């Protein structure tokens, strides 16, 4: 069964979402590996910064790649979080690599996927 192409607005929205996703990923990576990253308003802790970054990345990833299985997106984000921690372990960067940061990244992404799954389930029940 052939599928019809996505409407023009949908493909533009998807392209925009993908640009946002990759830009957010690049921003998160750069901020995570800068030897002296700028301070954010309110001076949130490192864990809070990790959680916020991966909440945003997971939501943008789901919006940008809705056809990709959530498991694949989660594994990709987990790998990205691990990469950040590996790079932060480079002594010349003067950053701290921490397994708990990676767990915070993973937990944040997982939380987004769980919330979206519950939302989808409730929306589907409402439609019946």
N, C-alpha and C positions, 0 to 999 in steps of 0.2 A: 504494500500500500504506500503510495507516494505521499509525502507531506508537502503542503503548500508552503511557499517561502513566508517568512515572518513579515508582517506589515512594516513599511518603511520606518515608522515611528518607533517600533519595537527594536529594530536593528540599530537605530541611532541611540536609543536608550541603553541598549545592551553594550554598545561600543563605549558610551560615556561611562557606564558602570565599570567596565573593564579598565579604562584609563584611570578612574578613581581608585580602583582596587590596587593596581600596580604602583600608582603614585603613593598611595598610603603605605604599601609594603616597602617601597624605597625609602620613604620618610622614616618609617619605624626602624629600618635597618641602620640608616645613617645616624639617627638619634641614639640608637643602642650601642654603636661602636665609636662614637666620637669620644676622644679622651676627656673632654670637658664639655658635655652637652649643656645647652642653655637651660636655665631654670624656667619651669612652667609656673603660671599663676597659682598661688596657693601652695607651691612647693610640694606636690604629691610625692609619696614615697616611690621607690623603684618598683615595688610590687604593683602599686596602683597604676603606674605608667604602663607596665606590662599588660595588666588586665584590660585597661582602656584600649590599648593598641590592638589587642587580639579580639576584643569585642567588636571593634570597628572592622578589622580585617575579615573576621568571620561573616559579619553581616554584609559587607561589600562583596565578599567572595560568593556568597549565596545569591546575591542580586546579580552579579556579573556572570555567574556560571550556574544558572538554575538547573541545567540539564546534567551537570556533574553530580555524581552521588555524594551525599553528605560525608560519607566515610572517606572518600578520596580527598575532599576538601579539608577534612579534619586532619588526615594524615599529612597532607601538604603543609598545613599550618603548623602541625607538630614538628615537622622537619625544619621549617623556617625558624621556629623558636629554638630548636636545637642548634641550628647554624649560628644564630645570634649568640648563644651561650658559648659555643666553640670559639667564635671570633673574639668574644669578650675575654677569653682565657689567654689571649696573646699579651704577654707582659708589657710590651711597648705601648699598649693602649691605655694602661692604668685603669682598667675596668675590672669588675668582679664577675666571674662566671658563677652561677648559682643554679643548682638543680631545682630549687624552689621557684625560681623565675620561670623555668620551662614548665613546671607544673601549673603555675598561674596562667601562663599562655594557653596551655592545653585546656585547663578548666574553663577559662573565659570563652574559648572557641566552642567547647562542648556545650556550655550554657546557652550560647546563641542558637546552636542547632536544636537543642532540646526545646527552647522557647518557641522557635519557629515550627517545630514538629507539633507541639501542643496547639499552637495557634492554627495550623493547618487542619488538625483533627477537629477542633472546635468549629472552625469555619465550615468544614465539610458536613458536620452534624447539623449545623444551622441551615444548610442548603437543602437538606432532605425534607 
